[in-house]
Every structure is written in structure tokens, then in C-alpha cells.
Amino acid sequence: MLENRFIQSFESRLLMSATTAVFSPAVKVDQLQIQADLAKFKADCLQNTATMVGDITAIKADDPGQLKTLTPLVKTFRTDLRTMNLDLAADRASQASAELADESIIYADLAKIIRDRGNATAEATDHSNLLAERIKLQNDAIAGLNTRIATRENAYTTILADGQAIVTAVDSDTNASAKLQAAVQKWFSDKTVCLDTMTTDLSKLVADRTQLVSDLTAMESS
């Protein structure tokens, strides 16, 4: 959910910085695609949360507290998940810093265009600089998204191993009911899908922005 709020906040700033721009049809299509994929990202975040809450509720209904072997395994899982989330928070902060720096230059470029109004030569240079900075902003966003994807993929191996250890422990515990075993297996399967969905959504946003960079670059030579 934190990633969803970060991306939405970033997008709103991007749209504000684009209000005075005249974009090509291709760029406008790219922007609409990004908005559509952001909406999917938001929906997936909400769905993932609901799924996990449902799975955990089902597990608690079977009172896994009686299975003492689970306590250290669950603690390890939560610790590793928290470590990933902290790393992602640092990634988002770095991305935001780079983007804010780009945006400050964009706003300065917009102000300079207004000041140079009527001076055709200066205006041409100003618009060229503005377009170049918009491209840099998108490239910095792509770099930030790729870093977050890498952080997730590096953490998934450990997190999924933790989850599998929990499933194995429950399956091999004679005190665990068949219902509890099924609930834990469903939780692990759903958790795997949730993690993969977030990576897929972020990768799609990278692809969207890469296309946007390509179409913005085409405007430079038009």
C-alpha cells in the first residue's frame, strides 16, 4: 500500500508539471496507459490485502497457537518481510529525492519559458531544455522502479523459503488438523501470487515509462 501511495503522489506531481506542455498523440496515449496501469496497481494492492487478511483469519480460526513449532518460523517470516519493506521504503525515498530534483528544474524551465515569451530563439531553447528534463525525470523514475523490483526479487527467495518452512512444519505436525494444513497451504500459495503480482505490476509501469521516454525523445527530433 505504501508503494501505491508513493506512485500516485508522484503521478499527480508529474501531471501538474505537464499542464503547459503540448505533447504528441503518442505521448498522450502513453500517459493514459500509465494511468490505467496505476489503477490496476491500486486495485491489486487492495485485493492482495483483502486476500491475506482472509487467509490469516482462516488460519487463526483453527488456533495454530497450539503448534509451538510454528512460533519461531512465523517470527522469522515476519522479520524477513519487514526487512524487505524497510529496504523498499529506502528505495522509494531515493527515487522520490531524484524525482523532486528533476521536478524543481522542470518548474524552473516552465518559469523561464514564461519570462522569455516573445523571444523565439530563447523560447526554442527553453522548450528543448524542458523536454530533455522531462525525459530525465522519466528515466529516473524507471531507475527507481527497477531498483524496487530488484529489492523485491532478492527478498522473495528468503521470504518464500520462510513460507515453505511454515507449510512443511504444519504438514508434518500430527497436532495440525487437515483444515489448518489446507488453510496454511492456501495462505502460502496466495502470498506467492501476491508478491508476483506486485512485481508484474511494477514491471508494466517500467515498460510504460520506457515507451513514454521513446515517444518524448521522438518529439525532440520532430
DRENLUMLO-528400 format. One record per residue (C-alpha): x, y, z; residue in three letters. Coordinates in steps of 0.2 Angstrom, whole numbers, padded with zeros to 4 digits, always signed. Layout:
// residues N
XYZAla...
END
This chain:
// residues 222
+0000+0000+0000Met+0014+0012+0003Leu+0021+0009-0014Glu+0004+0013-0021Asn+0003+0030-0012Arg+0020+0034-0017Phe+0017+0031-0035Ile+0000+0040-0035Gln+0008+0055-0027Ser+0022+0055-0040Phe+0010+0054-0054Glu+0000+0069-0048Ser+0016+0080-0047Arg+0020+0074-0065Leu+0003+0079-0072Leu+0005+0096-0063Met+0021+0099-0072Ser+0014+0094-0088Ala+0000+0106-0089Thr+0008+0119-0101Thr+0016+0106-0112Ala+0010+0102-0130Val+0013+0083-0131Phe+0012+0072-0147Ser-0003+0060-0148Pro+0009+0045-0144Ala+0014+0054-0128Val-0004+0057-0123Lys-0008+0038-0126Val+0007+0034-0115Asp+0001+0045-0101Gln-0016+0037-0102Leu-0008+0019-0102Gln+0002+0024-0086Ile-0014+0030-0078Gln-0023+0014-0082Ala-0009+0003-0075Asp-0008+0013-0060Leu-0026+0010-0057Ala-0023-0009-0059Lys-0008-0007-0047Phe-0020+0001-0034Lys-0034-0012-0036Ala-0021-0026-0035Asp-0014-0019-0018Cys-0032-0018-0011Leu-0035-0036-0017Gln-0019-0043-0010Asn-0023-0035+0007Thr-0040-0042+0007Ala-0034-0060+0002Thr-0020-0060+0015Met-0032-0054+0029Val-0045-0068+0024Gly-0031-0081+0024Asp-0024-0076+0041Ile-0042-0076+0048Thr-0045-0093+0042Ala-0028-0099+0050Ile-0032-0091+0067Lys-0049-0099+0067Ala-0040-0116+0069Asp-0030-0110+0083Asp-0012-0113+0077Pro-0005-0106+0093Gly-0006-0124+0099Gln+0008-0128+0087Leu+0023-0122+0096Lys+0035-0127+0081Thr+0027-0113+0071Leu+0031-0098+0083Thr+0050-0096+0078Pro+0046-0099+0060Leu+0032-0086+0059Val+0044-0074+0068Lys+0057-0077+0055Thr+0045-0074+0041Phe+0038-0058+0048Arg+0056-0052+0051Thr+0062-0055+0034Asp+0046-0047+0027Leu+0049-0032+0037Arg+0067-0031+0031Thr+0061-0031+0013Met+0048-0017+0017Asn+0061-0006+0026Leu+0073-0009+0011Asp+0058-0004-0001Leu+0055+0012+0009Ala+0073+0017+0007Ala+0072+0014-0012Asp+0056+0024-0013Arg+0064+0038-0003Ala+0079+0038-0015Ser+0068+0038-0030Gln+0057+0052-0023Ala+0073+0063-0020Ser+0079+0061-0038Ala+0062+0065-0045Glu+0059+0080-0034Leu+0076+0087-0040Ala+0070+0084-0058Asp+0054+0092-0055Glu+0062+0108-0047Ser+0071+0110-0063Ile+0055+0107-0074Ile+0046+0121-0064Tyr+0061+0132-0067Ala+0061+0128-0085Asp+0042+0132-0086Leu+0045+0149-0077Ala+0059+0153-0089Lys+0048+0150-0104Ile+0035+0162-0097Ile+0049+0175-0095Arg+0056+0173-0112Asp+0039+0174-0121Arg+0041+0184-0137Gly+0059+0179-0139Asn+0058+0165-0152Ala+0076+0159-0151Thr+0076+0159-0132Ala+0059+0150-0131Glu+0065+0137-0143Ala+0080+0133-0132Thr+0069+0134-0116Asp+0057+0121-0124His+0071+0110-0129Ser+0078+0110-0111Asn+0061+0107-0104Leu+0058+0092-0115Leu+0076+0085-0110Ala+0072+0087-0092Glu+0055+0078-0094Arg+0064+0063-0102Ile+0077+0063-0087Lys+0063+0063-0075Leu+0055+0048-0083Gln+0072+0039-0084Asn+0075+0042-0065Asp+0058+0035-0062Ala+0062+0020-0072Ile+0078+0018-0062Ala+0069+0019-0046Gly+0056+0006-0051Leu+0069-0006-0057Asn+0078-0004-0040Thr+0062-0008-0031Arg+0059-0023-0042Ile+0077-0029-0039Ala+0074-0027-0020Thr+0058-0037-0021Arg+0066-0051-0031Glu+0081-0053-0020Asn+0070-0054-0004Ala+0057-0066-0012Tyr+0069-0081-0011Thr+0071-0079+0008Thr+0053-0074+0011Ile+0046-0089+0001Leu+0058-0101+0009Ala+0052-0095+0026Asp+0034-0098+0020Gly+0038-0115+0014Gln+0046-0119+0030Ala+0029-0115+0039Ile+0019-0126+0027Val+0031-0140+0029Thr+0030-0138+0048Ala+0011-0138+0048Val+0010-0153+0036Asp+0022-0164+0047Ser+0014-0159+0064Asp+0002-0173+0070Thr-0007-0160+0080Asn-0012-0150+0065Ala-0029-0153+0058Ser-0032-0156+0039Ala-0042-0140+0039Lys-0027-0130+0046Leu-0015-0138+0034Gln-0026-0133+0020Ala-0028-0115+0026Ala-0009-0113+0028Val-0006-0120+0011Gln-0019-0108+0004Lys-0010-0094+0013Trp+0007-0098+0006Phe+0000-0100-0012Ser-0009-0084-0011Asp+0006-0075-0004Lys+0017-0081-0018Thr+0004-0074-0031Val+0003-0058-0021Cys+0021-0055-0022Leu+0022-0060-0040Asp+0008-0048-0044Thr+0017-0033-0037Met+0032-0037-0047Thr+0022-0039-0063Thr+0013-0023-0060Asp+0029-0013-0057Leu+0037-0021-0072Ser+0022-0015-0083Lys+0025+0003-0076Leu+0043+0002-0081Val+0038-0004-0099Ala+0025+0011-0099Asp+0038+0023-0095Arg+0051+0016-0106Thr+0038+0019-0121Gln+0035+0036-0114Leu+0054+0040-0115Val+0054+0034-0133Ser+0040+0045-0138Asp+0046+0060-0129Leu+0063+0058-0137Thr+0054+0057-0154Ala+0047+0074-0150Met+0065+0081-0149Glu+0068+0077-0167Ser+0051+0082-0174Ser
END
